[in-house]
Amino acid sequence: MLLAIEDCPGGTLKLADAYQAARLELEQAGIASAPREAGASEAQGELTASLRCDRGVEATLRLRVSGDPSSASRVISLNDANPKDRPRLLGLALAELVRSDWSDLVERSRAPAAGAAKPADAAPSRAPAEAAPSVAASNRSSGGAAGDSGAREPSAAGVGGEPSRLALTADALARWFTAAPAITLGAAFGLERGWFSVGIEGVAGHRTVTRGATNYGLGAATLGAAVLRAVSRRGRLTLGPKVALGGTWATGESSDTGVVASGTGGLYADARIEATGAVRVGSIELGARLSGGRAAGLSLKDDGDVIGATGGWFLGGALGVRW
């Protein structure tokens, strides 16, 4: 396996330590590694780690296997790790990427090693003893048994979507206030970190009736929490409450030239339960949101019939991206 690690311009890692940690972890998976500059023609793939330090310390991991047009990638956060543990954490994440996404490569790499070991069957007690120094050296690189345990926890979280990572979201919204027959459409943008999220959203609607037409909508800031949260390398599921606070408005147009229509506005607020499901595609997530709750807003009527609303019970859906 050809291995390349690219540090931030300012220097965040000790590259020698990072390469050593990555080689140790790959060896545990039965894979030998060499610098990419070596250009070994017999290499079965290429594994790279590129660090970015503009918003905390993040590493983008990529794996390409020879003869396979597809590739695998992960984004992990090293921001919360102690600087001396970052090489170890990066090595664990690189090895985990190979184990999880290209397990057949691990099996192919282990097969020749198993065949070469057969002549030594006469001394079975020696193999575990020879493996022990590699494991011990791996533990020492992160400060002993206690340090090793501490380093593995953030690695597992980071590969699957580390809780401390700041993520951006953009969604297309559809919301139906059940008091009115029309659906409002809009967009939402947000920031998510771990269990919590903040954002802004807006929707608008239009309704035409015999005596005229009305345009109405709302804009609000939101705050949410994921009470239930399941994250894996393939995606995530969340469920929790969200609240919104902002303003709502409506304008009218009369089809009768003798009638003048005027606009109105007011406070908007809602409380809802929101469920999210997302699938990871490379370094981004594609997902859907479903929500339901109750809002304080406007109820627009024509001759006693509700023709538009931004208040009352509502159901909502969204499709969007997270990165």
BELGI-V936669 format. One record per backbone hydrogen bond with DSSP energy under -1.0 kcal/mol. NH is the residue of the N-H (numbers start at 1). CO is the residue of the C=O. If there is no record, write none. Layout:
((NH | CO) (NH | CO))
This chain:
((2 | 45) (3 | 34) (4 | 47) (6 | 49) (11 | 8) (18 | 14) (19 | 15) (20 | 16) (21 | 17) (22 | 18) (23 | 19) (24 | 20) (25 | 21) (26 | 22) (27 | 23) (28 | 24) (30 | 27) (31 | 26) (34 | 1) (36 | 3) (38 | 35) (39 | 36) (43 | 40) (46 | 64) (47 | 2) (48 | 62) (49 | 4) (50 | 60) (51 | 6) (52 | 58) (58 | 52) (59 | 76) (60 | 50) (61 | 74) (62 | 48) (63 | 72) (64 | 46) (66 | 44) (68 | 65) (72 | 63) (74 | 61) (76 | 59) (78 | 57) (85 | 82) (89 | 85) (90 | 86) (91 | 87) (92 | 88) (93 | 89) (94 | 90) (95 | 91) (96 | 92) (97 | 93) (98 | 94) (99 | 95) (100 | 96) (101 | 97) (102 | 98) (106 | 102) (107 | 103) (108 | 104) (109 | 105) (110 | 106) (111 | 107) (114 | 110) (115 | 111) (116 | 112) (117 | 113) (120 | 117) (121 | 118) (123 | 120) (126 | 123) (130 | 126) (131 | 127) (132 | 128) (135 | 131) (136 | 132) (137 | 133) (138 | 134) (139 | 135) (140 | 136) (141 | 137) (142 | 139) (143 | 140) (144 | 139) (148 | 144) (149 | 145) (150 | 146) (151 | 147) (152 | 148) (153 | 149) (155 | 151) (156 | 152) (157 | 153) (158 | 154) (159 | 155) (160 | 156) (165 | 162) (167 | 192) (169 | 190) (170 | 321) (171 | 188) (172 | 319) (173 | 186) (174 | 317) (175 | 184) (176 | 315) (178 | 313) (180 | 177) (184 | 175) (185 | 204) (186 | 173) (187 | 202) (188 | 171) (189 | 200) (190 | 169) (191 | 198) (192 | 167) (193 | 196) (196 | 193) (197 | 224) (198 | 191) (199 | 222) (200 | 189) (201 | 220) (202 | 187) (203 | 218) (204 | 185) (205 | 216) (207 | 214) (209 | 212) (212 | 209) (213 | 253) (214 | 207) (215 | 251) (216 | 205) (217 | 249) (218 | 203) (219 | 247) (220 | 201) (221 | 245) (222 | 199) (223 | 243) (224 | 197) (225 | 241) (226 | 195) (227 | 225) (228 | 239) (230 | 237) (232 | 235) (236 | 278) (237 | 230) (238 | 276) (239 | 228) (240 | 274) (242 | 272) (243 | 223) (244 | 270) (245 | 221) (246 | 268) (247 | 219) (248 | 266) (249 | 217) (250 | 264) (251 | 215) (253 | 213) (255 | 211) (259 | 256) (264 | 250) (266 | 248) (268 | 246) (269 | 296) (270 | 244) (271 | 294) (272 | 242) (273 | 292) (274 | 240) (275 | 290) (276 | 238) (277 | 288) (278 | 236) (279 | 286) (280 | 234) (281 | 284) (284 | 281) (285 | 322) (286 | 279) (287 | 320) (288 | 277) (289 | 318) (290 | 275) (291 | 316) (292 | 273) (293 | 314) (294 | 271) (295 | 312) (296 | 269) (300 | 308) (302 | 305) (305 | 302) (307 | 300) (308 | 300) (310 | 298) (312 | 295) (314 | 293) (315 | 176) (316 | 291) (317 | 174) (318 | 289) (319 | 172) (320 | 287) (321 | 170) (322 | 285) (323 | 168))
